[in-house]
Amino acid sequence: MIRVNENYLKLKASYLFVDIAKRVAAFTAAHPEKKVIRMGIGDVTRPLPPVCIKALHEAADEMAAEATFKGYGPEAGYEFLREAIAENDYRARGCQIGADEIFVSDGAKCDTANIQELFAGDIKIAVPDPVYPVYVDTNVMAGRTGENVGGRYQGFIYLNSTAENNFIPELPKEKVDLIYLCFPNNPTGAAITKAELKKWVDYAKENKSLILYDAAYEAFIRDESLPRSIYEIDGADEVAIEFRSFSKTAGFTGTRCAFTVVPKKVKAYTSSGEAVALNPLWNRRQSTKFNGVSYPIQKAAAAVYTAEGKAQVKALIDFYLENAKIIREKMTSLGFACTGGENSPYIWVRTGCESWSFFDKLLNEAAVVTTPGSGFGSCGEGFIRISAFNSRENVIEAMNRISSVLGN
């Protein structure tokens, strides 16, 4: 008989954003006259930069002519995009990353999920709490954990991120093999300094660990003292894989383009202790299971790195950061402690009560959707995440509604 992968049965009954969608659908059905403002999920709302649209159209026209038509492209990405990424995102910041260490994909979510296929099933994994759920769920699916007990999976090492440590988790007390980090952080919006990040790189080098560094929100960093890549830390190219995305940087959530950096120096080990380079393993995985991102989308992504593209992307990010400032200032004025919203599109708000209760209050009384912090882990209880990805009008209206509900 055909058998199911029983690891899937360990997963919580539903995904966080599915739970949110059900509650919002029920509210909308009961109150069809009310306009719901969605400040929860991190989907962008502004159009693609004009330079990207222009490149997209030009590339589509190329596909209409026999002389310029493109069929299957290289699974790791076209050289023109990989080289633009290497030059602008890394070498320009002093990071010696080559184009052949960059792998273009259709999303950082996919890559952070799929990368775990390269590692043994019995490794010790450390994840922050609160955490982007994909890091946890994909390892549960792969069988690296026990059951979920009290909201946490047995077998994981959880790294508490709390107000007391400014939402920057402390180093593990025990030796771990694989470490997930995300900065600027989703969901807390916290940013890490170079000195703090160096501690993690040093730990990984000392313990032969590997850091999976999710930098999907690096474009929101405006404090130039903060690292935008883990490779700004000496030695990180020996112990870290970095994930980035055009989704939040340039609004590609609907067009899908991202990339993962796997330096040639990064290694993992066999059971006998033999070092194995991960770059060719990831290349083999991608070339076997992934057909690559379409040519027009990669041409649109490459346009981000033109002078015009950089200016348009900065204006796009500045727009969302202004939204974040409005949200943070309003919530602070109402007496709520907030993190994020300065080098991040997310504002992490201490509610003073249970997360889902606060979520329901804002939904039912203000028709505003947020994200309950408990959905990101035990340490998220008592918080909500508010996203700055919306129109200016909606942000202002949402804050006015929240103020009217919570002002007293």
Sequence and secondary structure as in RCSB ss.txt:
>XXXX:A:sequence
MIRVNENYLKLKASYLFVDIAKRVAAFTAAHPEKKVIRMGIGDVTRPLPPVCIKALHEAADEMAAEATFKGYGPE
AGYEFLREAIAENDYRARGCQIGADEIFVSDGAKCDTANIQELFAGDIKIAVPDPVYPVYVDTNVMAGRTGENVG
GRYQGFIYLNSTAENNFIPELPKEKVDLIYLCFPNNPTGAAITKAELKKWVDYAKENKSLILYDAAYEAFIRDES
LPRSIYEIDGADEVAIEFRSFSKTAGFTGTRCAFTVVPKKVKAYTSSGEAVALNPLWNRRQSTKFNGVSYPIQKA
AAAVYTAEGKAQVKALIDFYLENAKIIREKMTSLGFACTGGENSPYIWVRTGCESWSFFDKLLNEAAVVTTPGSG
FGSCGEGFIRISAFNSRENVIEAMNRISSVLGN
>XXXX:A:secstr
     GGGGGS SS HHHHHHHHHHHHHHH TTS  EE SS    S   HHHHHHHHHHHHHTTSTTT   S  T
T  HHHHHHHIIIIIGGGT    GGGEEEES HHHHHHHGGGGS TT  EEEEES  HHHHHHHHHTT S  EET
TEETTEEEEE  GGGTT     SS  SEEEEESS TTT     HHHHHHHHHHHHHHT EEEEE TTGGG   TT
S SSGGGSTTGGGTEEEEEEHHHHHSTTTT  EEEE  TT EEE TT  EEEHHHHHHHHHHHH     HHHHHH
HHGGGSHHHHHHHHHHHHHHHHHHHHHHHHHHHTT  EEESSSSSEEEEE SS HHHHHHHHHHHH EE EEGGG
G GGGTTEEEEE  S HHHHHHHHHHHHHHH  
